[in-house]
Amino acid sequence: MQVYLNNEALQTEAATILQLTEQLALPAMGVALAVDGKLVPKTTWADTPLHEGARITVIKAVCGG
């Protein structure tokens, strides 16, 4: 299916948010995800299905001063 990751089209076979994070090799810590403008709690990634055309935003924590 095609989804949009940070406004770029992406083909994926992932059925859930967790599978997508694994496909993208995102770090286990310091990452938040929103689907269609709604923040998805990390505890529900395995249960949150993806759908055709989903708009996913990946937010990575940055340290610095």
C-alpha positions in Angstrom: 0.0 0.0 0.0 1.0 3.6 -0.4 1.3 5.9 2.6 2.9 9.3 3.1 5.9 9.5 5.5 6.7 13.1 6.3 4.9 14.2 3.1 6.8 11.7 0.9 5.1 8.7 -0.8 6.2 5.4 0.5 5.3 1.9 -0.6 5.0 -0.6 2.3 3.7 -4.0 3.2 3.5 -3.1 6.9 0.0 -3.6 8.4 0.7 -1.7 11.7 2.6 1.2 12.9 5.0 -1.1 14.7 5.8 -3.0 11.5 6.4 0.2 9.7 8.9 1.4 12.4 10.7 -1.9 12.1 10.8 -1.6 8.3 12.3 1.9 8.6 14.7 0.8 11.4 13.6 3.7 13.6 15.3 3.8 17.0 13.4 2.4 20.0 13.7 5.6 22.0 13.3 9.2 21.1 10.7 8.8 18.4 7.0 9.8 18.3 4.5 9.1 15.5 1.4 10.8 14.3 -1.1 9.3 11.9 -3.4 11.6 10.0 -2.6 14.4 12.5 -3.2 12.4 15.7 -0.3 11.4 18.0 -0.2 7.6 18.4 1.0 6.4 21.8 3.9 4.0 21.6 2.0 1.4 23.7 -0.6 1.1 20.8 1.8 0.9 17.8 1.4 -2.9 17.5 -2.4 -2.5 17.5 -2.7 0.6 15.2 -3.4 -0.5 11.7 -2.1 1.4 8.6 -4.5 2.3 5.8 -4.0 3.3 2.2 -3.0 7.0 2.0 -2.3 7.3 5.7 -0.2 10.4 6.5 2.4 9.5 9.0 4.7 12.1 10.7 7.8 10.9 12.4 9.1 13.2 15.1 12.6 12.5 16.5 13.8 14.0 19.7 16.9 16.2 19.5 19.3 17.0 22.3 21.3 20.2 22.4 21.4 23.6 23.8 
